[in-house]
Structures are given as structure tokens and as C-alpha cells.
Amino acid sequence: MALHSTAFGCFTGSVSSYPTNSSNNFSLTYSTIKLPSFVSLPRLNFKVKAFSGDGVSETKESSLVVCFGEMLIDFVPTINGLALAEAPAFKKAPGGAPANVAVGIARLGGSSAFIGKVGEDEFGYMLADILKENNVNSDGMRFDPGARTALAFVTLRSDGEREFMFYRNPSADMLLQEAELDLDLIRKAKIFHYGSISLITEPCKSSHIAAAKAAKDAGVVLSYDPNLRLPLWPSAEKAREGILSIWETADIIKISEEEISFLTKGEDPNNDEVVRKLFHPNLKLLLVTDGPDGCRYYTKDFSGKVQGLKVDAVDTTGAGDAFVAGTLSQLAVDLSLLEKEEQLRDALRFANACGALTVMERGAIPALPTREAVLNAIFKSVS
């Protein structure tokens, strides 16, 4: 099988100079390698600042990240580089971007919950069990007796990149109703994370908007990964319109180069001026994943780039979600990272290492790394 060398942000050069004088920072030294603060943060609950809907800081006792949207089954071919009809076999893998992020955070030792709907079928029960096995709060998960759990068949090119064929006609995730939302769970969160697929059809669209409003009103930080899947939208224009319809409510947005080109109608995603067009006045952090080149970050006060770690990519499914999980797991503990560039860069290096490990295995959730695995990869990269 041909393997593709892919880069994701990780530690490069000497790391002994990362700041360790903050009261919220910890430092671990192994041999001559000193790692920055975030790698030793335990799973805990203490008072840190959260941003309310009007941008005013307030105290919030929680490190919970609630992820809203779809959970489904990905069928990934066992051999890369073949069309779906030519694939001899498929590996069944749980997925769905918001669910991937929830599991990713829990694997890293964070606190997460998932809100969404699956079918009252064997796949739906299997997905619910996977959340529980990974210590994800599933109190907000609902089962639909009249619709099936969504399926997606994924074509893997020889370089590990993907194409999708979805089975949702309609699937249960599209049928989540506003009355089924666990609003108490949403209001307890530090961060509320979602994508755009839940905006495509009713009643899930109205449920998404109501959930995000409840979170915003409660002072919860809103995190948005559009996760563009054009085949699911009626048209490209409807997709662009839908994705941008909730753009200015988000506090944190993660996008890919492909999504920048799509949203700007073909402009250069590597041009900072183009990216800045997507930076709205209330946005606290805009993240751009650059695949082999790591990631870029933009705030009101600073911007920069985090370089990558070379790995052999088998399947890129879930890499962006692992990146988001790595980022949000750090921000949920300390939102002040949004205002401290060096500490934010540390967190993004960790997040990109999460993405790098994920592309080395097939499927999304099965490939999401533990904190121990990420730290081992970091040690190897700097030793």
C-alpha cells in the first residue's frame, strides 16, 4: 500500500524555553526535554474565565465540552486507491465529526458530552455504547424508532484523502427535535461545539439554532467547525449560505484550506488577507488546518503558524476532529490561552500531534489518540 508523508503541527527544535512562570503552568522534565504547561494538566474542575455572549468575562465552574450534531457509521475500505465498487471489503468505524470530537476530548482526559440522535437499531445502540466506553456523557443522546442510524461509505485515495457516499434518507440525526434537547446539559458546558451538517434540514436545523442560543445565553463559548460535505447540501450556494448563516455567533472557528476557498468563492486560502475576511468582530480565535503544513491561527491581536510532524498517512478521516479535540481539551481548562500567544502555540502543537496520530490508522473514533500516546509522540519528535 502506498503511504503518504503528511505533516501535522508538533514540537520542533528546542523546547526548553517554553514559559513556566505562570501560576497555571506546570513543567515536566524528562532527561533534557522540558515540555510546556498544558501536557501535565490533570482532569479537574476549577474556576476559570468564560466569555459570555456579549464578550464580557465571567467565572464558570466547568471544563465540560458539549458536542452537538451527527454520529454515524463510516465504512472505510481495507485497501486504498480503489473506487467504492472495487473495494473488496470495508472496515466498520464509528464516526460523525461532533461525536469524534467528544470522544477525542475524553480520550485526552477531558470532560465531554454528546447531543444528537441515532436510530433505534443495532448501529445506534453500538454508537451509544462506544460513547459510554470512552467516558463521554450521553445523557443528551436520543433514539428514533422510525429512522435508521446514518451510514457513510468512504473512498480512500492512495494518499489517504477521502471521498464520501452518504446514506441518509432521512437518517435519525436529521430528525432531532427542539423538545428533545437537554438544555441543562448545554448550559453546564464551558464550550459548546458543533458543525454545519445539522443545519441542512428540519427539524434538526431549528434544534441546532435553539441549542446554540441556549449555550450563548448561558455564557458558554461557541466552537464551530463547518466540516463541509457538499454532497449532503442541495447545492453549493445553499451550503455556502447555510455555513455562513451562523458564522458570526461563534467564538472559535476551525476551517480547512478547502473551506476557505469555498467560502470566499475561489480566493487563495494561503493569503492572510483572504483569511482575515472571515474573521468577524466577535471572533476570539480562527484556526486554519493546512494538512501537510500544520496549522495557522488568527486572533484580534496576533497570528502565526505551527509547523508539522511527518507521519505516514493511512486514512485522514477524523484528523481535523482530533485537532479540534486537542485544542478544545486545553481551552476548556484555561480559556485565557486565547489571549496568550506562546501558551496558545503550545496547545496547538499538542492538538496537531493529535491529528498526526489519527491519520496513521483507519477510521475516525478508533484512531483517536490517548494523552499518553500524544505525549509519547511528542517525546520522540524532540529526542
C-alpha positions as CSV (number, residue, x, y, z in Angstrom):
1,M,0.0,0.0,0.0
2,A,1.4,3.4,-0.9
3,L,1.8,5.7,2.1
4,H,1.8,9.4,2.0
5,S,4.0,11.5,4.3
6,T,1.9,14.1,6.0
7,A,2.8,16.8,8.4
8,F,0.9,18.0,11.4
9,G,1.9,20.5,14.0
10,C,4.1,19.2,16.8
11,F,7.2,20.3,18.7
12,T,10.2,21.3,16.7
13,G,13.7,22.4,17.8
14,S,14.5,23.1,21.4
15,V,11.5,23.2,23.7
16,S,13.4,24.1,26.9
17,S,12.4,27.8,26.6
18,Y,8.6,27.5,26.9
19,P,7.3,29.7,29.7
20,T,6.8,28.1,33.1
21,N,6.4,31.1,35.4
22,S,2.6,31.3,35.3
23,S,0.6,30.0,38.2
24,N,-1.5,28.0,35.8
25,N,1.6,26.4,34.2
26,F,3.3,23.2,35.0
27,S,6.5,21.8,33.6
28,L,7.7,18.3,33.2
29,T,11.4,17.4,32.6
30,Y,12.4,14.1,31.1
31,S,16.1,13.9,30.5
32,T,16.9,17.2,28.9
33,I,13.4,17.7,27.4
34,K,11.2,20.3,29.1
35,L,7.6,20.3,27.9
36,P,5.2,23.2,28.2
37,S,2.5,23.6,30.7
38,F,-0.5,22.0,29.0
39,V,0.8,18.5,28.8
40,S,0.6,18.0,32.6
41,L,-2.8,19.5,33.2
42,P,-4.9,16.9,35.0
43,R,-8.6,16.3,34.6
44,L,-10.1,18.7,37.0
45,N,-12.9,21.3,37.7
46,F,-11.9,24.7,38.9
47,K,-12.9,28.3,38.3
48,V,-11.6,29.8,35.1
49,K,-13.0,32.6,33.0
50,A,-15.6,32.0,30.3
51,F,-16.8,34.5,27.8
52,S,-20.4,35.4,27.8
53,G,-22.4,36.2,24.8
54,D,-21.6,39.9,24.8
55,G,-17.9,39.3,25.2
56,V,-17.8,40.0,28.9
57,S,-15.7,37.6,31.0
58,E,-17.4,35.7,33.8
59,T,-16.5,32.9,36.2
60,K,-17.7,29.4,35.2
61,E,-17.1,26.2,37.1
62,S,-16.8,23.7,34.4
63,S,-14.4,22.1,31.9
64,L,-17.2,20.3,30.1
65,V,-17.3,20.4,26.3
66,V,-20.7,19.6,24.8
67,C,-20.6,18.4,21.2
68,F,-23.8,18.7,19.1
69,G,-24.7,17.0,15.8
70,E,-24.3,13.8,13.9
71,M,-23.0,10.4,14.9
72,L,-22.9,7.7,12.3
73,I,-21.1,4.6,10.9
74,D,-18.2,5.1,8.5
75,F,-17.4,2.1,6.2
76,V,-13.8,2.5,5.3
77,P,-12.2,0.3,2.5
78,T,-9.5,-2.0,3.6
79,I,-7.4,-1.1,0.5
80,N,-6.6,2.5,-0.5
81,G,-6.9,3.8,-4.0
82,L,-9.9,1.9,-5.2
83,A,-13.4,3.1,-6.2
84,L,-16.2,2.1,-3.8
85,A,-17.5,-0.6,-6.2
86,E,-14.0,-2.1,-6.5
87,A,-13.2,-2.3,-2.8
88,P,-13.1,-5.9,-1.7
89,A,-14.0,-5.2,1.9
90,F,-14.9,-2.4,4.4
91,K,-14.0,-1.7,8.0
92,K,-16.9,-0.6,10.1
93,A,-15.9,2.5,12.1
94,P,-17.9,4.8,14.3
95,G,-17.8,8.5,13.2
96,G,-19.5,11.8,12.8
97,A,-17.5,14.9,13.4
98,P,-19.1,16.2,16.6
99,A,-19.1,12.7,18.1
100,N,-15.4,12.3,17.1
101,V,-14.5,15.5,18.9
102,A,-16.4,14.4,22.1
103,V,-14.6,11.0,22.1
104,G,-11.3,12.7,21.3
105,I,-11.6,15.1,24.3
106,A,-12.5,12.2,26.6
107,R,-9.5,10.1,25.3
108,L,-7.2,13.0,26.2
109,G,-8.5,13.1,29.7
110,G,-11.0,15.9,29.3
111,S,-14.7,16.1,30.1
112,S,-17.1,15.9,27.2
113,A,-20.8,15.1,26.3
114,F,-22.6,14.4,23.0
115,I,-26.0,15.6,22.0
116,G,-27.6,14.1,18.9
117,K,-29.9,11.4,17.6
118,V,-29.3,7.9,16.2
119,G,-31.7,5.1,15.1
120,E,-33.3,2.7,17.5
121,D,-31.3,0.0,15.8
122,E,-28.2,-2.1,16.3
123,F,-25.9,0.6,14.9
124,G,-27.5,3.2,17.2
125,Y,-27.0,1.1,20.3
126,M,-23.5,0.3,19.3
127,L,-22.7,4.0,19.0
128,A,-24.2,4.7,22.4
129,D,-22.1,2.0,23.9
130,I,-19.0,3.5,22.3
131,L,-19.7,6.8,23.9
132,K,-20.1,5.2,27.3
133,E,-16.9,3.1,26.8
134,N,-15.0,6.3,26.1
135,N,-16.4,8.1,29.2
136,V,-18.5,10.6,27.1
137,N,-21.7,11.8,28.7
138,S,-24.5,10.5,26.5
139,D,-27.4,12.0,28.5
140,G,-28.3,14.1,25.5
141,M,-28.4,11.2,23.0
142,R,-31.8,10.3,21.6
143,F,-33.1,7.3,19.7
144,D,-35.5,7.4,16.8
145,P,-37.7,4.3,16.3
146,G,-38.7,5.3,12.8
147,A,-35.4,6.2,11.2
148,R,-32.0,4.4,10.7
149,T,-28.6,5.5,12.0
150,A,-26.7,7.3,9.3
151,L,-24.1,5.4,7.2
152,A,-21.2,6.8,5.1
153,F,-19.0,4.9,2.7
154,V,-15.6,6.4,2.4
155,T,-13.3,6.1,-0.6
156,L,-9.7,6.4,0.3
157,R,-7.3,7.6,-2.3
158,S,-3.7,6.3,-2.3
159,D,-2.6,9.4,-0.3
160,G,-5.2,8.8,2.4
161,E,-7.6,11.6,1.3
162,R,-11.3,10.8,1.2
163,E,-14.5,11.0,-0.8
164,F,-17.9,10.2,0.8
165,M,-21.1,8.5,-0.2
166,F,-23.9,9.0,2.4
167,Y,-27.0,7.0,3.3
168,R,-29.4,9.4,5.0
169,N,-33.0,9.3,3.6
170,P,-33.6,10.7,6.2
171,S,-31.3,9.3,8.9
172,A,-32.1,9.7,12.6
173,D,-29.6,12.5,13.2
174,M,-31.6,14.8,10.8
175,L,-34.8,14.3,13.0
176,L,-33.6,15.6,16.4
177,Q,-36.4,17.9,17.7
178,E,-36.0,21.0,19.8
179,A,-38.2,19.4,22.6
180,E,-35.6,16.6,22.8
181,L,-32.7,18.9,23.7
182,D,-31.1,18.5,27.1
183,L,-30.8,22.2,27.7
184,D,-29.5,21.8,31.3
185,L,-26.5,19.8,29.9
186,I,-25.8,22.6,27.4
187,R,-25.9,25.3,30.0
188,K,-23.4,23.4,32.2
189,A,-20.8,23.4,29.4
190,K,-17.7,25.6,29.2
191,I,-17.6,25.1,25.4
192,F,-20.4,24.1,23.0
193,H,-19.1,22.6,19.8
194,Y,-20.9,22.0,16.5
195,G,-20.7,21.7,12.7
196,S,-22.9,22.7,9.8
197,I,-24.4,19.4,8.8
198,S,-27.1,19.8,11.4
199,L,-28.2,22.9,9.6
200,I,-29.2,21.2,6.3
201,T,-32.7,20.0,7.1
202,E,-35.5,20.4,9.6
203,P,-36.2,19.7,12.4
204,C,-32.5,19.4,13.2
205,K,-31.7,22.9,11.9
206,S,-34.1,24.5,14.4
207,S,-32.8,22.3,17.2
208,H,-29.2,23.4,16.4
209,I,-30.2,27.1,16.5
210,A,-32.1,26.7,19.8
211,A,-29.2,24.7,21.3
212,A,-26.6,27.3,20.3
213,K,-28.8,30.2,21.6
214,A,-29.2,28.4,25.0
215,A,-25.5,28.0,25.2
216,K,-24.7,31.6,24.2
217,D,-27.3,33.0,26.7
218,A,-25.6,30.9,29.4
219,G,-22.2,32.3,28.7
220,V,-20.9,29.2,27.1
221,V,-18.1,29.6,24.4
222,L,-19.3,28.5,21.0
223,S,-16.9,26.5,18.8
224,Y,-17.7,25.9,15.1
225,D,-16.1,23.5,12.6
226,P,-18.1,23.8,9.3
227,N,-17.0,20.4,8.2
228,L,-18.0,20.9,4.6
229,R,-19.7,17.9,3.0
230,L,-21.1,19.2,-0.3
231,P,-22.9,16.0,-1.3
232,L,-25.3,16.5,1.6
233,W,-26.4,20.0,0.6
234,P,-29.0,20.8,-2.1
235,S,-26.4,23.0,-3.9
236,A,-23.1,24.6,-3.3
237,E,-24.8,28.0,-2.9
238,K,-27.1,26.6,-0.2
239,A,-24.1,25.1,1.5
240,R,-22.2,28.4,1.5
241,E,-25.3,30.3,2.7
242,G,-26.0,27.8,5.4
243,I,-22.4,27.7,6.7
244,L,-22.2,31.5,6.9
245,S,-25.7,31.9,8.4
246,I,-24.3,31.1,11.9
247,W,-20.7,32.4,11.3
248,E,-20.9,35.5,13.4
249,T,-22.2,33.8,16.5
250,A,-19.1,31.6,17.0
251,D,-16.3,32.5,19.4
252,I,-13.9,29.9,17.9
253,I,-13.9,28.7,14.3
254,K,-11.8,26.0,12.7
255,I,-11.6,25.7,8.9
256,S,-9.6,24.0,6.3
257,E,-7.9,25.5,3.2
258,E,-10.5,23.9,1.1
259,E,-13.3,25.5,3.1
260,I,-11.6,28.9,2.8
261,S,-11.6,28.6,-1.0
262,F,-15.2,27.5,-1.0
263,L,-16.5,30.3,1.3
264,T,-14.6,33.0,-0.5
265,K,-15.6,31.7,-3.9
266,G,-12.1,30.6,-5.0
267,E,-9.8,33.1,-3.3
268,D,-6.3,32.0,-2.2
269,P,-6.5,30.2,1.2
270,N,-2.8,30.9,1.8
271,N,-3.3,34.6,1.7
272,D,-3.7,36.1,5.2
273,E,-5.8,39.0,3.8
274,V,-8.2,36.4,2.4
275,V,-8.4,34.5,5.7
276,R,-8.9,37.8,7.6
277,K,-12.1,38.4,5.6
278,L,-13.6,35.5,7.5
279,F,-12.6,37.0,10.9
280,H,-15.7,38.6,12.3
281,P,-15.6,41.3,15.1
282,N,-16.6,39.0,18.0
283,L,-14.4,36.1,17.0
284,K,-11.7,35.1,19.5
285,L,-9.8,32.5,17.5
286,L,-9.8,31.4,13.9
287,L,-7.9,28.2,13.2
288,V,-6.9,27.1,9.7
289,T,-5.7,23.5,9.3
290,D,-3.2,23.2,6.5
291,G,-2.8,19.4,6.2
292,P,0.8,18.6,5.5
293,D,1.9,22.1,6.7
294,G,0.4,22.1,10.2
295,C,-1.9,24.9,11.1
296,R,-2.4,28.7,11.3
297,Y,-4.1,30.8,14.0
298,Y,-5.6,34.2,14.0
299,T,-6.8,36.4,16.9
300,K,-7.5,40.1,17.1
301,D,-4.0,40.7,18.5
302,F,-1.8,38.1,16.9
303,S,-1.5,35.4,14.3
304,G,1.0,32.8,13.3
305,K,1.8,29.3,12.0
306,V,2.6,26.0,13.7
307,Q,4.7,23.6,11.7
308,G,4.2,19.9,11.3
309,L,5.2,16.4,12.3
310,K,5.9,14.0,9.4
311,V,3.9,10.8,9.6
312,D,2.7,8.1,7.2
313,A,-0.9,8.7,6.4
314,V,-3.2,5.7,6.0
315,D,-6.6,7.4,6.5
316,T,-7.2,11.2,7.1
317,T,-10.7,10.6,8.4
318,G,-11.1,12.3,11.8
319,A,-7.7,14.1,11.6
320,G,-9.4,17.5,11.8
321,D,-11.7,16.3,14.6
322,A,-8.7,15.1,16.6
323,F,-7.1,18.5,16.1
324,V,-10.3,20.2,17.4
325,A,-10.4,17.8,20.3
326,G,-6.8,18.6,21.2
327,T,-7.4,22.3,21.1
328,L,-10.7,22.3,23.0
329,S,-9.4,20.0,25.7
330,Q,-6.8,22.7,26.5
331,L,-9.2,25.7,26.2
332,A,-11.8,24.1,28.4
333,V,-9.3,24.1,31.2
334,D,-7.9,27.6,30.6
335,L,-9.7,30.0,28.3
336,S,-7.0,32.6,28.9
337,L,-4.9,30.7,26.3
338,L,-6.9,32.7,23.8
339,E,-5.1,35.8,24.9
340,K,-1.5,34.3,25.4
341,E,0.2,33.6,22.1
342,E,3.0,31.3,23.4
343,Q,0.7,29.2,25.5
344,L,-1.8,29.0,22.6
345,R,1.0,27.8,20.3
346,D,1.8,25.1,22.9
347,A,-1.8,24.0,22.8
348,L,-1.9,23.9,19.0
349,R,1.3,21.9,18.8
350,F,-0.4,19.3,21.1
351,A,-3.6,19.5,19.0
352,N,-1.7,18.9,15.8
353,A,0.1,16.0,17.3
354,C,-3.4,14.5,17.9
355,G,-4.2,14.9,14.2
356,A,-0.9,13.3,13.2
357,L,-1.5,10.2,15.2
358,T,-5.1,9.9,13.9
359,V,-4.1,9.6,10.2
360,M,-1.9,6.6,10.9
361,E,-4.9,4.3,11.5
362,R,-8.2,3.6,9.6
363,G,-11.5,5.2,10.8
364,A,-12.1,8.2,13.0
365,I,-13.0,7.2,16.5
366,P,-10.9,4.0,16.5
367,A,-7.8,6.1,15.6
368,L,-8.3,9.0,18.1
369,P,-5.2,9.0,20.4
370,T,-4.9,9.0,24.2
371,R,-3.0,11.7,26.0
372,E,-0.2,9.1,26.7
373,A,0.1,8.3,23.0
374,V,0.3,12.1,22.1
375,L,3.0,12.7,24.8
376,N,5.0,9.7,23.5
377,A,4.9,11.1,20.0
378,I,6.0,14.5,21.3
379,F,8.9,13.0,23.2
380,K,10.0,11.1,20.1
381,S,9.8,14.2,18.0
382,V,12.2,16.2,20.2
383,S,14.5,13.5,21.3
